Amino acid sequence: MKIDWAALGSVFGVSLVVTVALVGLFTLGVVGLTKKESAEGGTAALAVTGAYACFAACAAAVAYGIYLIVA
């Protein structure tokens, strides 16, 4: 059995970057929801909208990953 170390390293690197990005995006969503309570008026609505956009992007990334596994 021969292991393609370059391909394995590439998969590791891409998965690490995507994981960090996805966790960061989710964290931004949580922070946006917590800012809603301290913000006023239009800023609160903007924070909530941004948080929901972050959560939607996370859900889309997870759905795409599931699609890649199933397909």
PDB file of N, CA, C and O in Angstrom:
ATOM      1  N   MET A   1       0.845  -1.171   0.000  1.00  0.00           N
ATOM      2  CA  MET A   1       0.000   0.000   0.000  1.00  0.00           C
ATOM      3  C   MET A   1       0.898   1.245   0.000  1.00  0.00           C
ATOM      4  O   MET A   1       1.837   1.356   0.788  1.00  0.00           O
ATOM      5  N   LYS A   2       0.584   2.161  -0.893  1.00  0.00           N
ATOM      6  CA  LYS A   2       1.360   3.400  -0.997  1.00  0.00           C
ATOM      7  C   LYS A   2       0.460   4.571  -0.620  1.00  0.00           C
ATOM      8  O   LYS A   2      -0.651   4.709  -1.133  1.00  0.00           O
ATOM      9  N   ILE A   3       0.953   5.400   0.273  1.00  0.00           N
ATOM     10  CA  ILE A   3       0.187   6.562   0.725  1.00  0.00           C
ATOM     11  C   ILE A   3       0.688   7.791  -0.007  1.00  0.00           C
ATOM     12  O   ILE A   3       1.890   8.058  -0.048  1.00  0.00           O
ATOM     13  N   ASP A   4      -0.231   8.529  -0.579  1.00  0.00           N
ATOM     14  CA  ASP A   4       0.108   9.792  -1.249  1.00  0.00           C
ATOM     15  C   ASP A   4       0.126  10.885  -0.182  1.00  0.00           C
ATOM     16  O   ASP A   4      -0.908  11.472   0.137  1.00  0.00           O
ATOM     17  N   TRP A   5       1.314  11.148   0.364  1.00  0.00           N
ATOM     18  CA  TRP A   5       1.462  12.080   1.469  1.00  0.00           C
ATOM     19  C   TRP A   5       1.113  13.509   1.076  1.00  0.00           C
ATOM     20  O   TRP A   5       0.621  14.278   1.902  1.00  0.00           O
ATOM     21  N   ALA A   6       1.361  13.867  -0.170  1.00  0.00           N
ATOM     22  CA  ALA A   6       1.038  15.221  -0.619  1.00  0.00           C
ATOM     23  C   ALA A   6      -0.479  15.440  -0.623  1.00  0.00           C
ATOM     24  O   ALA A   6      -0.963  16.490  -0.202  1.00  0.00           O
ATOM     25  N   ALA A   7      -1.210  14.451  -1.096  1.00  0.00           N
ATOM     26  CA  ALA A   7      -2.671  14.564  -1.106  1.00  0.00           C
ATOM     27  C   ALA A   7      -3.221  14.560   0.317  1.00  0.00           C
ATOM     28  O   ALA A   7      -4.156  15.297   0.629  1.00  0.00           O
ATOM     29  N   LEU A   8      -2.638  13.727   1.178  1.00  0.00           N
ATOM     30  CA  LEU A   8      -3.083  13.687   2.566  1.00  0.00           C
ATOM     31  C   LEU A   8      -2.820  15.028   3.262  1.00  0.00           C
ATOM     32  O   LEU A   8      -3.670  15.513   4.009  1.00  0.00           O
ATOM     33  N   GLY A   9      -1.676  15.613   3.025  1.00  0.00           N
ATOM     34  CA  GLY A   9      -1.361  16.918   3.594  1.00  0.00           C
ATOM     35  C   GLY A   9      -2.271  18.005   3.060  1.00  0.00           C
ATOM     36  O   GLY A   9      -2.674  18.907   3.796  1.00  0.00           O
ATOM     37  N   SER A  10      -2.593  17.919   1.780  1.00  0.00           N
ATOM     38  CA  SER A  10      -3.492  18.898   1.173  1.00  0.00           C
ATOM     39  C   SER A  10      -4.888  18.818   1.791  1.00  0.00           C
ATOM     40  O   SER A  10      -5.494  19.842   2.103  1.00  0.00           O
ATOM     41  N   VAL A  11      -5.388  17.606   1.962  1.00  0.00           N
ATOM     42  CA  VAL A  11      -6.706  17.422   2.574  1.00  0.00           C
ATOM     43  C   VAL A  11      -6.687  17.917   4.014  1.00  0.00           C
ATOM     44  O   VAL A  11      -7.638  18.557   4.462  1.00  0.00           O
ATOM     45  N   PHE A  12      -5.619  17.628   4.737  1.00  0.00           N
ATOM     46  CA  PHE A  12      -5.499  18.095   6.120  1.00  0.00           C
ATOM     47  C   PHE A  12      -5.499  19.621   6.180  1.00  0.00           C
ATOM     48  O   PHE A  12      -6.203  20.211   6.999  1.00  0.00           O
ATOM     49  N   GLY A  13      -4.718  20.255   5.321  1.00  0.00           N
ATOM     50  CA  GLY A  13      -4.628  21.712   5.318  1.00  0.00           C
ATOM     51  C   GLY A  13      -5.947  22.379   4.985  1.00  0.00           C
ATOM     52  O   GLY A  13      -6.349  23.332   5.653  1.00  0.00           O
ATOM     53  N   VAL A  14      -6.622  21.888   3.964  1.00  0.00           N
ATOM     54  CA  VAL A  14      -7.901  22.473   3.560  1.00  0.00           C
ATOM     55  C   VAL A  14      -8.948  22.267   4.652  1.00  0.00           C
ATOM     56  O   VAL A  14      -9.710  23.182   4.965  1.00  0.00           O
ATOM     57  N   SER A  15      -8.986  21.077   5.227  1.00  0.00           N
ATOM     58  CA  SER A  15      -9.981  20.828   6.277  1.00  0.00           C
ATOM     59  C   SER A  15      -9.703  21.677   7.517  1.00  0.00           C
ATOM     60  O   SER A  15     -10.640  22.117   8.183  1.00  0.00           O
ATOM     61  N   LEU A  16      -8.438  21.913   7.832  1.00  0.00           N
ATOM     62  CA  LEU A  16      -8.107  22.761   8.973  1.00  0.00           C
ATOM     63  C   LEU A  16      -8.559  24.202   8.740  1.00  0.00           C
ATOM     64  O   LEU A  16      -9.149  24.825   9.623  1.00  0.00           O
ATOM     65  N   VAL A  17      -8.278  24.723   7.554  1.00  0.00           N
ATOM     66  CA  VAL A  17      -8.665  26.100   7.234  1.00  0.00           C
ATOM     67  C   VAL A  17     -10.183  26.256   7.221  1.00  0.00           C
ATOM     68  O   VAL A  17     -10.712  27.230   7.757  1.00  0.00           O
ATOM     69  N   VAL A  18     -10.880  25.310   6.618  1.00  0.00           N
ATOM     70  CA  VAL A  18     -12.343  25.391   6.549  1.00  0.00           C
ATOM     71  C   VAL A  18     -12.956  25.263   7.939  1.00  0.00           C
ATOM     72  O   VAL A  18     -13.928  25.951   8.253  1.00  0.00           O
ATOM     73  N   THR A  19     -12.405  24.403   8.762  1.00  0.00           N
ATOM     74  CA  THR A  19     -12.922  24.243  10.126  1.00  0.00           C
ATOM     75  C   THR A  19     -12.752  25.515  10.933  1.00  0.00           C
ATOM     76  O   THR A  19     -13.681  25.943  11.619  1.00  0.00           O
ATOM     77  N   VAL A  20     -11.584  26.123  10.860  1.00  0.00           N
ATOM     78  CA  VAL A  20     -11.344  27.369  11.595  1.00  0.00           C
ATOM     79  C   VAL A  20     -12.263  28.479  11.081  1.00  0.00           C
ATOM     80  O   VAL A  20     -12.800  29.259  11.867  1.00  0.00           O
ATOM     81  N   ALA A  21     -12.441  28.545   9.766  1.00  0.00           N
ATOM     82  CA  ALA A  21     -13.316  29.566   9.187  1.00  0.00           C
ATOM     83  C   ALA A  21     -14.768  29.357   9.617  1.00  0.00           C
ATOM     84  O   ALA A  21     -15.471  30.319   9.929  1.00  0.00           O
ATOM     85  N   LEU A  22     -15.214  28.105   9.634  1.00  0.00           N
ATOM     86  CA  LEU A  22     -16.596  27.817  10.006  1.00  0.00           C
ATOM     87  C   LEU A  22     -16.845  28.127  11.483  1.00  0.00           C
ATOM     88  O   LEU A  22     -17.885  28.683  11.836  1.00  0.00           O
ATOM     89  N   VAL A  23     -15.899  27.769  12.335  1.00  0.00           N
ATOM     90  CA  VAL A  23     -16.039  28.087  13.764  1.00  0.00           C
ATOM     91  C   VAL A  23     -16.016  29.602  13.968  1.00  0.00           C
ATOM     92  O   VAL A  23     -16.773  30.127  14.784  1.00  0.00           O
ATOM     93  N   GLY A  24     -15.159  30.303  13.238  1.00  0.00           N
ATOM     94  CA  GLY A  24     -15.110  31.758  13.334  1.00  0.00           C
ATOM     95  C   GLY A  24     -16.408  32.402  12.882  1.00  0.00           C
ATOM     96  O   GLY A  24     -16.878  33.357  13.501  1.00  0.00           O
ATOM     97  N   LEU A  25     -16.985  31.891  11.818  1.00  0.00           N
ATOM     98  CA  LEU A  25     -18.252  32.412  11.315  1.00  0.00           C
ATOM     99  C   LEU A  25     -19.377  32.181  12.321  1.00  0.00           C
ATOM    100  O   LEU A  25     -20.206  33.062  12.545  1.00  0.00           O
ATOM    101  N   PHE A  26     -19.401  31.002  12.921  1.00  0.00           N
ATOM    102  CA  PHE A  26     -20.417  30.713  13.935  1.00  0.00           C
ATOM    103  C   PHE A  26     -20.236  31.623  15.144  1.00  0.00           C
ATOM    104  O   PHE A  26     -21.210  32.101  15.724  1.00  0.00           O
ATOM    105  N   THR A  27     -18.976  31.858  15.520  1.00  0.00           N
ATOM    106  CA  THR A  27     -18.686  32.748  16.644  1.00  0.00           C
ATOM    107  C   THR A  27     -19.171  34.167  16.359  1.00  0.00           C
ATOM    108  O   THR A  27     -19.724  34.823  17.241  1.00  0.00           O
ATOM    109  N   LEU A  28     -18.968  34.638  15.138  1.00  0.00           N
ATOM    110  CA  LEU A  28     -19.484  35.958  14.767  1.00  0.00           C
ATOM    111  C   LEU A  28     -21.007  36.014  14.895  1.00  0.00           C
ATOM    112  O   LEU A  28     -21.561  37.034  15.305  1.00  0.00           O
ATOM    113  N   GLY A  29     -21.672  34.929  14.548  1.00  0.00           N
ATOM    114  CA  GLY A  29     -23.128  34.878  14.703  1.00  0.00           C
ATOM    115  C   GLY A  29     -23.552  34.968  16.151  1.00  0.00           C
ATOM    116  O   GLY A  29     -24.498  35.683  16.485  1.00  0.00           O
ATOM    117  N   VAL A  30     -22.857  34.247  17.013  1.00  0.00           N
ATOM    118  CA  VAL A  30     -23.184  34.294  18.442  1.00  0.00           C
ATOM    119  C   VAL A  30     -22.915  35.687  19.004  1.00  0.00           C
ATOM    120  O   VAL A  30     -23.710  36.205  19.788  1.00  0.00           O
ATOM    121  N   VAL A  31     -21.804  36.291  18.609  1.00  0.00           N
ATOM    122  CA  VAL A  31     -21.478  37.640  19.077  1.00  0.00           C
ATOM    123  C   VAL A  31     -22.533  38.638  18.580  1.00  0.00           C
ATOM    124  O   VAL A  31     -22.931  39.546  19.310  1.00  0.00           O
ATOM    125  N   GLY A  32     -22.976  38.460  17.342  1.00  0.00           N
ATOM    126  CA  GLY A  32     -24.014  39.343  16.806  1.00  0.00           C
ATOM    127  C   GLY A  32     -25.310  39.247  17.594  1.00  0.00           C
ATOM    128  O   GLY A  32     -25.987  40.255  17.798  1.00  0.00           O
ATOM    129  N   LEU A  33     -25.662  38.050  18.037  1.00  0.00           N
ATOM    130  CA  LEU A  33     -26.880  37.903  18.838  1.00  0.00           C
ATOM    131  C   LEU A  33     -26.711  38.496  20.227  1.00  0.00           C
ATOM    132  O   LEU A  33     -27.673  39.015  20.792  1.00  0.00           O
ATOM    133  N   THR A  34     -25.522  38.432  20.782  1.00  0.00           N
ATOM    134  CA  THR A  34     -25.327  39.023  22.103  1.00  0.00           C
ATOM    135  C   THR A  34     -25.286  40.548  22.031  1.00  0.00           C
ATOM    136  O   THR A  34     -25.646  41.218  22.999  1.00  0.00           O
ATOM    137  N   LYS A  35     -24.856  41.103  20.907  1.00  0.00           N
ATOM    138  CA  LYS A  35     -24.828  42.563  20.736  1.00  0.00           C
ATOM    139  C   LYS A  35     -26.229  43.143  20.599  1.00  0.00           C
ATOM    140  O   LYS A  35     -26.433  44.341  20.797  1.00  0.00           O
ATOM    141  N   LYS A  36     -27.184  42.300  20.263  1.00  0.00           N
ATOM    142  CA  LYS A  36     -28.558  42.767  20.077  1.00  0.00           C
ATOM    143  C   LYS A  36     -29.106  43.387  21.353  1.00  0.00           C
ATOM    144  O   LYS A  36     -29.871  44.350  21.295  1.00  0.00           O
ATOM    145  N   GLU A  37     -28.726  42.848  22.497  1.00  0.00           N
ATOM    146  CA  GLU A  37     -29.271  43.343  23.758  1.00  0.00           C
ATOM    147  C   GLU A  37     -28.665  44.683  24.163  1.00  0.00           C
ATOM    148  O   GLU A  37     -29.330  45.496  24.805  1.00  0.00           O
ATOM    149  N   SER A  38     -27.398  44.919  23.788  1.00  0.00           N
ATOM    150  CA  SER A  38     -26.752  46.171  24.189  1.00  0.00           C
ATOM    151  C   SER A  38     -26.873  47.262  23.128  1.00  0.00           C
ATOM    152  O   SER A  38     -26.590  48.428  23.401  1.00  0.00           O
ATOM    153  N   ALA A  39     -27.291  46.890  21.926  1.00  0.00           N
ATOM    154  CA  ALA A  39     -27.393  47.869  20.840  1.00  0.00           C
ATOM    155  C   ALA A  39     -28.756  48.554  20.877  1.00  0.00           C
ATOM    156  O   ALA A  39     -29.687  48.105  21.547  1.00  0.00           O
ATOM    157  N   GLU A  40     -28.840  49.655  20.133  1.00  0.00           N
ATOM    158  CA  GLU A  40     -30.089  50.419  20.100  1.00  0.00           C
ATOM    159  C   GLU A  40     -30.611  50.525  18.670  1.00  0.00           C
ATOM    160  O   GLU A  40     -29.831  50.681  17.730  1.00  0.00           O
ATOM    161  N   GLY A  41     -31.898  50.441  18.511  1.00  0.00           N
ATOM    162  CA  GLY A  41     -32.573  50.726  17.250  1.00  0.00           C
ATOM    163  C   GLY A  41     -32.065  49.941  16.054  1.00  0.00           C
ATOM    164  O   GLY A  41     -32.080  48.710  16.048  1.00  0.00           O
ATOM    165  N   GLY A  42     -31.615  50.673  15.039  1.00  0.00           N
ATOM    166  CA  GLY A  42     -31.186  50.067  13.787  1.00  0.00           C
ATOM    167  C   GLY A  42     -29.932  49.224  13.941  1.00  0.00           C
ATOM    168  O   GLY A  42     -29.724  48.275  13.185  1.00  0.00           O
ATOM    169  N   THR A  43     -29.096  49.563  14.914  1.00  0.00           N
ATOM    170  CA  THR A  43     -27.882  48.785  15.128  1.00  0.00           C
ATOM    171  C   THR A  43     -28.232  47.385  15.616  1.00  0.00           C
ATOM    172  O   THR A  43     -27.573  46.417  15.235  1.00  0.00           O
ATOM    173  N   ALA A  44     -29.251  47.266  16.447  1.00  0.00           N
ATOM    174  CA  ALA A  44     -29.672  45.958  16.937  1.00  0.00           C
ATOM    175  C   ALA A  44     -30.208  45.108  15.790  1.00  0.00           C
ATOM    176  O   ALA A  44     -29.916  43.915  15.705  1.00  0.00           O
ATOM    177  N   ALA A  45     -30.993  45.726  14.910  1.00  0.00           N
ATOM    178  CA  ALA A  45     -31.531  44.990  13.768  1.00  0.00           C
ATOM    179  C   ALA A  45     -30.406  44.541  12.837  1.00  0.00           C
ATOM    180  O   ALA A  45     -30.450  43.439  12.291  1.00  0.00           O
ATOM    181  N   LEU A  46     -29.411  45.387  12.662  1.00  0.00           N
ATOM    182  CA  LEU A  46     -28.271  45.028  11.823  1.00  0.00           C
ATOM    183  C   LEU A  46     -27.472  43.888  12.437  1.00  0.00           C
ATOM    184  O   LEU A  46     -27.004  43.002  11.721  1.00  0.00           O
ATOM    185  N   ALA A  47     -27.311  43.904  13.755  1.00  0.00           N
ATOM    186  CA  ALA A  47     -26.574  42.836  14.442  1.00  0.00           C
ATOM    187  C   ALA A  47     -27.302  41.499  14.304  1.00  0.00           C
ATOM    188  O   ALA A  47     -26.678  40.468  14.059  1.00  0.00           O
ATOM    189  N   VAL A  48     -28.600  41.524  14.461  1.00  0.00           N
ATOM    190  CA  VAL A  48     -29.381  40.289  14.346  1.00  0.00           C
ATOM    191  C   VAL A  48     -29.370  39.784  12.912  1.00  0.00           C
ATOM    192  O   VAL A  48     -29.258  38.579  12.685  1.00  0.00           O
ATOM    193  N   THR A  49     -29.483  40.670  11.953  1.00  0.00           N
ATOM    194  CA  THR A  49     -29.449  40.268  10.543  1.00  0.00           C
ATOM    195  C   THR A  49     -28.089  39.659  10.190  1.00  0.00           C
ATOM    196  O   THR A  49     -28.017  38.645   9.495  1.00  0.00           O
ATOM    197  N   GLY A  50     -27.030  40.278  10.669  1.00  0.00           N
ATOM    198  CA  GLY A  50     -25.695  39.731  10.427  1.00  0.00           C
ATOM    199  C   GLY A  50     -25.506  38.379  11.083  1.00  0.00           C
ATOM    200  O   GLY A  50     -24.883  37.485  10.511  1.00  0.00           O
ATOM    201  N   ALA A  51     -26.048  38.230  12.296  1.00  0.00           N
ATOM    202  CA  ALA A  51     -25.946  36.951  13.000  1.00  0.00           C
ATOM    203  C   ALA A  51     -26.683  35.855  12.235  1.00  0.00           C
ATOM    204  O   ALA A  51     -26.168  34.749  12.074  1.00  0.00           O
ATOM    205  N   TYR A  52     -27.876  36.164  11.772  1.00  0.00           N
ATOM    206  CA  TYR A  52     -28.621  35.165  11.006  1.00  0.00           C
ATOM    207  C   TYR A  52     -27.932  34.839   9.680  1.00  0.00           C
ATOM    208  O   TYR A  52     -27.991  33.700   9.216  1.00  0.00           O
ATOM    209  N   ALA A  53     -27.289  35.819   9.078  1.00  0.00           N
ATOM    210  CA  ALA A  53     -26.537  35.561   7.848  1.00  0.00           C
ATOM    211  C   ALA A  53     -25.354  34.631   8.127  1.00  0.00           C
ATOM    212  O   ALA A  53     -25.055  33.744   7.328  1.00  0.00           O
ATOM    213  N   CYS A  54     -24.687  34.835   9.257  1.00  0.00           N
ATOM    214  CA  CYS A  54     -23.578  33.948   9.636  1.00  0.00           C
ATOM    215  C   CYS A  54     -24.079  32.526   9.862  1.00  0.00           C
ATOM    216  O   CYS A  54     -23.459  31.566   9.405  1.00  0.00           O
ATOM    217  N   PHE A  55     -25.197  32.393  10.565  1.00  0.00           N
ATOM    218  CA  PHE A  55     -25.748  31.062  10.813  1.00  0.00           C
ATOM    219  C   PHE A  55     -26.204  30.403   9.514  1.00  0.00           C
ATOM    220  O   PHE A  55     -26.049  29.193   9.349  1.00  0.00           O
ATOM    221  N   ALA A  56     -26.760  31.179   8.598  1.00  0.00           N
ATOM    222  CA  ALA A  56     -27.173  30.625   7.303  1.00  0.00           C
ATOM    223  C   ALA A  56     -25.966  30.153   6.499  1.00  0.00           C
ATOM    224  O   ALA A  56     -26.024  29.116   5.839  1.00  0.00           O
ATOM    225  N   ALA A  57     -24.876  30.909   6.554  1.00  0.00           N
ATOM    226  CA  ALA A  57     -23.655  30.500   5.855  1.00  0.00           C
ATOM    227  C   ALA A  57     -23.080  29.220   6.465  1.00  0.00           C
ATOM    228  O   ALA A  57     -22.586  28.353   5.746  1.00  0.00           O
ATOM    229  N   CYS A  58     -23.145  29.108   7.786  1.00  0.00           N
ATOM    230  CA  CYS A  58     -22.694  27.878   8.444  1.00  0.00           C
ATOM    231  C   CYS A  58     -23.558  26.692   8.012  1.00  0.00           C
ATOM    232  O   CYS A  58     -23.039  25.620   7.699  1.00  0.00           O
ATOM    233  N   ALA A  59     -24.853  26.886   7.996  1.00  0.00           N
ATOM    234  CA  ALA A  59     -25.755  25.811   7.590  1.00  0.00           C
ATOM    235  C   ALA A  59     -25.512  25.415   6.135  1.00  0.00           C
ATOM    236  O   ALA A  59     -25.552  24.232   5.796  1.00  0.00           O
ATOM    237  N   ALA A  60     -25.264  26.398   5.280  1.00  0.00           N
ATOM    238  CA  ALA A  60     -24.987  26.104   3.870  1.00  0.00           C
ATOM    239  C   ALA A  60     -23.680  25.324   3.729  1.00  0.00           C
ATOM    240  O   ALA A  60     -23.600  24.403   2.917  1.00  0.00           O
ATOM    241  N   ALA A  61     -22.662  25.676   4.502  1.00  0.00           N
ATOM    242  CA  ALA A  61     -21.390  24.962   4.435  1.00  0.00           C
ATOM    243  C   ALA A  61     -21.542  23.518   4.915  1.00  0.00           C
ATOM    244  O   ALA A  61     -20.966  22.603   4.326  1.00  0.00           O
ATOM    245  N   VAL A  62     -22.313  23.315   5.977  1.00  0.00           N
ATOM    246  CA  VAL A  62     -22.551  21.962   6.480  1.00  0.00           C
ATOM    247  C   VAL A  62     -23.358  21.157   5.463  1.00  0.00           C
ATOM    248  O   VAL A  62     -23.061  19.988   5.216  1.00  0.00           O
ATOM    249  N   ALA A  63     -24.367  21.776   4.879  1.00  0.00           N
ATOM    250  CA  ALA A  63     -25.175  21.075   3.875  1.00  0.00           C
ATOM    251  C   ALA A  63     -24.329  20.707   2.659  1.00  0.00           C
ATOM    252  O   ALA A  63     -24.485  19.622   2.099  1.00  0.00           O
ATOM    253  N   TYR A  64     -23.440  21.602   2.252  1.00  0.00           N
ATOM    254  CA  TYR A  64     -22.552  21.299   1.118  1.00  0.00           C
ATOM    255  C   TYR A  64     -21.617  20.144   1.465  1.00  0.00           C
ATOM    256  O   TYR A  64     -21.365  19.281   0.624  1.00  0.00           O
ATOM    257  N   GLY A  65     -21.105  20.119   2.685  1.00  0.00           N
ATOM    258  CA  GLY A  65     -20.249  19.018   3.097  1.00  0.00           C
ATOM    259  C   GLY A  65     -20.983  17.693   3.095  1.00  0.00           C
ATOM    260  O   GLY A  65     -20.432  16.677   2.672  1.00  0.00           O
ATOM    261  N   ILE A  66     -22.218  17.694   3.563  1.00  0.00           N
ATOM    262  CA  ILE A  66     -23.022  16.472   3.526  1.00  0.00           C
ATOM    263  C   ILE A  66     -23.295  16.048   2.100  1.00  0.00           C
ATOM    264  O   ILE A  66     -23.271  14.859   1.783  1.00  0.00           O
ATOM    265  N   TYR A  67     -23.556  17.027   1.234  1.00  0.00           N
ATOM    266  CA  TYR A  67     -23.771  16.729  -0.187  1.00  0.00           C
ATOM    267  C   TYR A  67     -22.526  16.073  -0.791  1.00  0.00           C
ATOM    268  O   TYR A  67     -22.637  15.113  -1.553  1.00  0.00           O
ATOM    269  N   LEU A  68     -21.341  16.592  -0.452  1.00  0.00           N
ATOM    270  CA  LEU A  68     -20.114  16.009  -0.994  1.00  0.00           C
ATOM    271  C   LEU A  68     -19.900  14.596  -0.503  1.00  0.00           C
ATOM    272  O   LEU A  68     -19.386  13.758  -1.245  1.00  0.00           O
ATOM    273  N   ILE A  69     -20.278  14.311   0.724  1.00  0.00           N
ATOM    274  CA  ILE A  69     -20.111  12.968   1.257  1.00  0.00           C
ATOM    275  C   ILE A  69     -21.081  11.998   0.590  1.00  0.00           C
ATOM    276  O   ILE A  69     -20.707  10.876   0.250  1.00  0.00           O
ATOM    277  N   VAL A  70     -22.324  12.431   0.403  1.00  0.00           N
ATOM    278  CA  VAL A  70     -23.346  11.549  -0.149  1.00  0.00           C
ATOM    279  C   VAL A  70     -23.163  11.326  -1.647  1.00  0.00           C
ATOM    280  O   VAL A  70     -23.378  10.219  -2.139  1.00  0.00           O
ATOM    281  N   ALA A  71     -22.773  12.357  -2.365  1.00  0.00           N
ATOM    282  CA  ALA A  71     -22.693  12.267  -3.835  1.00  0.00           C
ATOM    283  C   ALA A  71     -21.557  11.424  -4.323  1.00  0.00           C
ATOM    284  O   ALA A  71     -21.379  11.267  -5.531  1.00  0.00           O
TER     285      ALA A  71
END
